[in-house]
Amino acid sequence: MIDDRQKKLLKEIVESYIKTVKPVGSKSLCEKFHCSSATIRNEMAFLENLGLLEKNHISSGRIPSEAGYKYYVKHLMKPKELTGEDVLKLQTIFHNNELELSDSITKSVEIISELTNYTSIILGKNSKENKLQQVSIIPLNNEKIVALICTDKGIVENKQFTLSPKDNITEIVKTSEIINKELVGTPISLVTERLEFEIKPIISRQIRQYESVYNIFADAFNDFLNKKESVYFGGKTKIFDAPEYNNALEIKQLASKFEDMNFIKKIEDEDEGDEHSNVKVFIGKENDFDPNVAVIKSKYKINGEEGTIAIIGPKRMEYDRVVGLLSYIHDELDDK
């Protein structure tokens, strides 16, 4: 347990270090807290013994420990209110009726990266609630077509095929009409099964090259299911602008994790963490992505689309600002 003065002292040290990246000494705190230097040093030593502060090896000042950041986020921090300029930038996106929802989310995290200088990630996936609305075949020329799959939630995927000399576009279009007649309204997760056991017998009686035609649609639907997870980065390299990243090996190791879906997936899988409304904070070893970073994330689910917005920065992250920004975005998406 720490008393009110110690809480205020810890808050001041954390926020000062986040801003300046400089260890905080007792002299700079005396005037603010109306205490002697000796009193401040004693209080700092007490917080250090609790594991909330630690000494910087090149200075007599203190810096927050990982435990100190966690205590700050959980007990001392309040989400920062957005400035009028921040709100205007985000409202311009969310109130633009010409933008698709996915584009609004993408542009909003790009703005967060610009405002904070941290890396943002969108981990999206199509909801299992999606149902098939329509399959369309668009001929590009005599050798190529595009199969277009639309769901009732407005999600559209397409896949291009190169036809063999035996394939007949007319037969392919006819098959798409059979699928639309028989499978519209089917949950996307069940379409491939019904395609195999219900549609294939039908087209085998009506289409000469039915095996080849069937494979086109089977591949298109399988591709749709495999694409249900997507990853988008905003400001992918911005985190490396932080002074913490002055070591080439550390930069290389973190950059390699940005390219590895197994590590990226861990960001989405984390379910615990300190909560501020619908925003969760994972500091250091709390996150499975990298023990030297902090991850702040918020999940969304709108119109059949669900996913996670995550902001990645150094442990010396401006937590109140990022939590405030993500909370605002979550509320905007919640109103859609």
C-alpha positions as semicolon CSV with decimal commas, in nm:
position;residue;x (nm);y (nm);z (nm)
1;M;0,000;0,000;0,000
2;I;0,124;0,348;-0,078
3;D;-0,016;0,674;0,058
4;D;-0,153;0,968;-0,141
5;R;0,176;1,157;-0,157
6;Q;0,361;0,850;-0,279
7;K;0,091;0,794;-0,544
8;K;0,124;1,152;-0,664
9;L;0,501;1,119;-0,663
10;L;0,490;0,798;-0,868
11;K;0,245;0,955;-1,113
12;E;0,471;1,257;-1,157
13;I;0,780;1,042;-1,214
14;V;0,605;0,816;-1,465
15;E;0,460;1,105;-1,665
16;S;0,783;1,304;-1,652
17;Y;0,986;1,008;-1,777
18;I;0,734;0,934;-2,053
19;K;0,767;1,293;-2,171
20;T;1,140;1,358;-2,131
21;V;1,302;1,010;-2,134
22;K;1,522;1,141;-1,853
23;P;1,558;0,988;-1,503
24;V;1,383;1,199;-1,242
25;G;1,589;1,334;-0,953
26;S;1,474;1,459;-0,612
27;K;1,564;1,825;-0,677
28;S;1,312;1,864;-0,959
29;L;1,036;1,732;-0,731
30;C;1,102;1,935;-0,415
31;E;0,925;2,254;-0,524
32;K;0,631;2,071;-0,675
33;F;0,566;1,867;-0,360
34;H;0,679;2,133;-0,111
35;C;0,914;1,884;0,055
36;S;1,282;1,874;0,133
37;S;1,516;1,687;-0,094
38;A;1,576;1,433;0,182
39;T;1,204;1,362;0,215
40;I;1,166;1,311;-0,159
41;R;1,468;1,080;-0,164
42;N;1,319;0,872;0,117
43;E;0,987;0,845;-0,065
44;M;1,161;0,747;-0,388
45;A;1,365;0,486;-0,204
46;F;1,043;0,346;-0,054
47;L;0,884;0,320;-0,402
48;E;1,201;0,159;-0,530
49;N;1,191;-0,102;-0,252
50;L;0,835;-0,182;-0,358
51;G;0,962;-0,243;-0,713
52;L;0,770;0,051;-0,862
53;L;1,080;0,256;-0,943
54;E;1,432;0,164;-1,040
55;K;1,762;0,345;-1,065
56;N;1,912;0,434;-1,396
57;H;2,271;0,315;-1,405
58;I;2,400;0,645;-1,545
59;S;2,214;0,871;-1,305
60;S;2,105;0,904;-0,945
61;G;1,751;0,970;-1,067
62;R;1,474;0,712;-1,082
63;I;1,272;0,574;-1,372
64;P;0,952;0,369;-1,363
65;S;0,990;-0,008;-1,351
66;E;0,755;-0,236;-1,544
67;A;0,557;-0,282;-1,222
68;G;0,551;0,097;-1,184
69;Y;0,395;0,143;-1,526
70;K;0,135;-0,124;-1,447
71;Y;0,045;0,043;-1,115
72;Y;0,021;0,380;-1,290
73;V;-0,215;0,248;-1,560
74;K;-0,434;0,058;-1,317
75;H;-0,458;0,307;-1,030
76;L;-0,332;0,653;-1,125
77;M;-0,396;0,720;-1,493
78;K;-0,705;0,878;-1,643
79;P;-0,768;0,854;-2,020
80;K;-0,670;1,184;-2,178
81;E;-0,943;1,390;-2,341
82;L;-0,892;1,443;-2,712
83;T;-0,806;1,790;-2,836
84;G;-1,046;1,963;-3,072
85;E;-0,800;1,901;-3,355
86;D;-0,786;1,527;-3,278
87;V;-1,165;1,501;-3,270
88;L;-1,198;1,691;-3,598
89;K;-0,952;1,460;-3,775
90;L;-1,133;1,146;-3,658
91;Q;-1,484;1,282;-3,711
92;T;-1,396;1,372;-4,068
93;I;-1,335;1,002;-4,126
94;F;-1,621;0,848;-3,930
95;H;-1,881;1,094;-4,062
96;N;-1,776;1,045;-4,426
97;N;-2,064;0,841;-4,569
98;E;-1,868;0,768;-4,884
99;L;-1,612;0,560;-4,693
100;E;-1,663;0,189;-4,632
101;L;-1,645;0,088;-4,266
102;S;-1,316;-0,097;-4,321
103;D;-1,166;0,216;-4,480
104;S;-1,280;0,428;-4,184
105;I;-1,108;0,191;-3,941
106;T;-0,791;0,186;-4,153
107;K;-0,771;0,563;-4,180
108;S;-0,842;0,612;-3,809
109;V;-0,548;0,396;-3,703
110;E;-0,326;0,577;-3,952
111;I;-0,420;0,898;-3,772
112;I;-0,340;0,741;-3,433
113;S;0,006;0,647;-3,561
114;E;0,059;1,004;-3,682
115;L;-0,059;1,155;-3,353
116;T;0,135;0,922;-3,122
117;N;0,431;0,808;-3,333
118;Y;0,354;0,447;-3,240
119;T;0,279;0,148;-3,463
120;S;-0,085;0,052;-3,513
121;I;-0,225;-0,282;-3,628
122;I;-0,571;-0,390;-3,738
123;L;-0,640;-0,760;-3,702
124;G;-0,968;-0,819;-3,881
125;K;-1,178;-1,120;-3,959
126;N;-1,514;-1,186;-4,115
127;S;-1,783;-1,285;-3,870
128;K;-1,913;-1,640;-3,882
129;E;-2,258;-1,482;-3,902
130;N;-2,201;-1,392;-4,269
131;K;-2,434;-1,562;-4,514
132;L;-2,395;-1,599;-4,887
133;Q;-2,583;-1,329;-5,074
134;Q;-2,459;-1,371;-5,430
135;V;-2,195;-1,527;-5,651
136;S;-2,109;-1,345;-5,973
137;I;-1,882;-1,436;-6,263
138;I;-1,716;-1,150;-6,450
139;P;-1,539;-1,244;-6,777
140;L;-1,220;-1,044;-6,830
141;N;-1,143;-1,198;-7,169
142;N;-1,168;-1,540;-7,331
143;E;-0,909;-1,682;-7,094
144;K;-0,970;-1,513;-6,760
145;I;-1,265;-1,459;-6,525
146;V;-1,320;-1,313;-6,179
147;A;-1,542;-1,494;-5,929
148;L;-1,710;-1,242;-5,697
149;I;-1,855;-1,356;-5,363
150;C;-2,083;-1,122;-5,163
151;T;-2,226;-1,176;-4,814
152;D;-2,537;-1,032;-4,651
153;K;-2,310;-0,821;-4,428
154;G;-2,160;-0,640;-4,724
155;I;-1,829;-0,825;-4,734
156;V;-1,702;-0,882;-5,089
157;E;-1,413;-1,103;-5,201
158;N;-1,295;-1,182;-5,551
159;K;-1,059;-1,431;-5,708
160;Q;-0,923;-1,439;-6,061
161;F;-0,901;-1,762;-6,261
162;T;-0,723;-1,850;-6,584
163;L;-0,943;-2,088;-6,786
164;S;-0,826;-2,398;-6,966
165;P;-0,922;-2,441;-7,336
166;K;-1,191;-2,689;-7,225
167;D;-1,364;-2,445;-6,988
168;N;-1,676;-2,276;-7,118
169;I;-1,770;-1,938;-6,972
170;T;-2,137;-1,998;-7,042
171;E;-2,129;-2,316;-6,832
172;I;-1,947;-2,135;-6,552
173;V;-2,208;-1,859;-6,547
174;K;-2,484;-2,122;-6,548
175;T;-2,324;-2,289;-6,245
176;S;-2,315;-1,955;-6,061
177;E;-2,690;-1,923;-6,126
178;I;-2,749;-2,270;-5,978
179;I;-2,543;-2,177;-5,670
180;N;-2,738;-1,853;-5,625
181;K;-3,066;-2,041;-5,650
182;E;-2,971;-2,316;-5,407
183;L;-2,724;-2,164;-5,160
184;V;-2,816;-1,798;-5,105
185;G;-2,874;-1,750;-4,730
186;T;-2,634;-2,030;-4,635
187;P;-2,376;-1,943;-4,364
188;I;-2,040;-1,898;-4,535
189;S;-1,885;-2,165;-4,313
190;L;-2,128;-2,425;-4,455
191;V;-2,114;-2,329;-4,822
192;T;-1,824;-2,555;-4,922
193;E;-1,993;-2,856;-4,764
194;R;-2,322;-2,791;-4,943
195;L;-2,134;-2,720;-5,264
196;E;-1,976;-3,066;-5,246
197;F;-2,279;-3,271;-5,152
198;E;-2,569;-3,078;-5,307
199;I;-2,447;-2,863;-5,595
200;K;-2,190;-3,096;-5,747
201;P;-2,448;-3,370;-5,821
202;I;-2,673;-3,109;-5,987
203;I;-2,406;-2,962;-6,214
204;S;-2,275;-3,310;-6,300
205;R;-2,605;-3,364;-6,483
206;Q;-2,612;-3,025;-6,657
207;I;-2,250;-2,921;-6,717
208;R;-2,015;-3,116;-6,944
209;Q;-1,687;-3,012;-6,779
210;Y;-1,844;-3,012;-6,436
211;E;-1,530;-3,119;-6,245
212;S;-1,331;-2,823;-6,376
213;V;-1,620;-2,583;-6,320
214;Y;-1,684;-2,718;-5,969
215;N;-1,317;-2,668;-5,878
216;I;-1,338;-2,300;-5,974
217;F;-1,616;-2,234;-5,723
218;A;-1,467;-2,463;-5,457
219;D;-1,137;-2,273;-5,482
220;A;-1,315;-1,936;-5,467
221;F;-1,507;-2,026;-5,150
222;N;-1,204;-2,186;-4,984
223;D;-1,004;-1,873;-5,063
224;F;-1,281;-1,661;-4,908
225;L;-1,269;-1,864;-4,586
226;N;-0,890;-1,851;-4,574
227;K;-0,900;-1,473;-4,616
228;K;-1,131;-1,423;-4,321
229;E;-0,830;-1,299;-4,123
230;S;-0,638;-0,995;-4,239
231;V;-0,367;-0,772;-4,095
232;Y;-0,309;-0,405;-4,167
233;F;-0,025;-0,191;-4,031
234;G;-0,028;0,183;-3,980
235;G;0,306;0,350;-3,914
236;K;0,483;0,016;-3,917
237;T;0,827;0,164;-3,851
238;K;0,723;0,453;-3,626
239;I;0,799;0,263;-3,305
240;F;1,164;0,254;-3,411
241;D;1,179;0,634;-3,386
242;A;1,164;0,599;-3,007
243;P;1,502;0,651;-2,834
244;E;1,472;0,304;-2,679
245;Y;1,545;0,156;-3,020
246;N;1,907;0,253;-3,080
247;N;2,030;-0,104;-3,106
248;A;2,030;-0,261;-3,451
249;L;1,976;-0,612;-3,314
250;E;1,671;-0,507;-3,110
251;I;1,523;-0,331;-3,414
252;K;1,582;-0,640;-3,630
253;Q;1,422;-0,873;-3,373
254;L;1,110;-0,659;-3,333
255;A;1,081;-0,597;-3,708
256;S;1,091;-0,972;-3,771
257;K;0,797;-1,018;-3,533
258;F;0,594;-0,772;-3,738
259;E;0,639;-1,011;-4,032
260;D;0,548;-1,326;-3,837
261;M;0,174;-1,401;-3,821
262;N;0,229;-1,632;-3,523
263;F;0,346;-1,335;-3,317
264;I;0,086;-1,097;-3,460
265;K;-0,188;-1,349;-3,377
266;K;-0,080;-1,345;-3,011
267;I;-0,189;-0,982;-2,990
268;E;-0,544;-1,080;-3,074
269;D;-0,548;-1,387;-2,849
270;E;-0,467;-1,199;-2,527
271;D;-0,781;-1,169;-2,314
272;E;-0,663;-1,045;-1,978
273;G;-0,518;-0,710;-1,883
274;D;-0,600;-0,382;-1,714
275;E;-0,922;-0,238;-1,848
276;H;-1,036;0,114;-1,920
277;S;-1,384;0,069;-2,062
278;N;-1,334;-0,142;-2,374
279;V;-0,961;-0,073;-2,402
280;K;-0,705;-0,313;-2,255
281;V;-0,341;-0,248;-2,172
282;F;-0,062;-0,510;-2,176
283;I;0,279;-0,394;-2,052
284;G;0,604;-0,581;-2,102
285;K;0,578;-0,944;-1,998
286;E;0,197;-0,913;-1,981
287;N;0,186;-0,932;-2,360
288;D;0,292;-1,237;-2,556
289;F;0,414;-1,031;-2,851
290;D;0,734;-0,881;-2,711
291;P;0,841;-0,825;-2,346
292;N;1,004;-0,491;-2,429
293;V;0,692;-0,318;-2,561
294;A;0,345;-0,218;-2,444
295;V;0,033;-0,316;-2,636
296;I;-0,296;-0,128;-2,602
297;K;-0,592;-0,275;-2,786
298;S;-0,964;-0,257;-2,842
299;K;-1,193;-0,508;-3,010
300;Y;-1,481;-0,424;-3,243
301;K;-1,769;-0,609;-3,405
302;I;-1,987;-0,427;-3,656
303;N;-2,204;-0,539;-3,947
304;G;-2,058;-0,886;-3,963
305;E;-1,699;-0,767;-3,934
306;E;-1,498;-0,816;-3,618
307;G;-1,141;-0,753;-3,527
308;T;-0,888;-0,587;-3,301
309;I;-0,716;-0,249;-3,316
310;A;-0,382;-0,257;-3,138
311;I;-0,126;0,016;-3,070
312;I;0,232;-0,095;-3,005
313;G;0,491;0,130;-2,846
314;P;0,775;0,127;-2,594
315;K;0,692;0,060;-2,230
316;R;0,747;0,433;-2,188
317;M;0,423;0,482;-2,380
318;E;0,190;0,780;-2,346
319;Y;-0,079;0,554;-2,200
320;D;-0,339;0,818;-2,117
321;R;-0,333;0,957;-2,471
322;V;-0,352;0,622;-2,648
323;V;-0,629;0,492;-2,421
324;G;-0,822;0,814;-2,485
325;L;-0,784;0,781;-2,863
326;L;-0,881;0,413;-2,871
327;S;-1,178;0,477;-2,642
328;Y;-1,300;0,747;-2,881
329;I;-1,266;0,516;-3,182
330;H;-1,442;0,233;-3,000
331;D;-1,734;0,463;-2,916
332;E;-1,755;0,585;-3,276
333;L;-1,760;0,230;-3,410
334;D;-2,015;0,131;-3,145
335;D;-2,252;0,395;-3,285
336;K;-2,233;0,256;-3,639
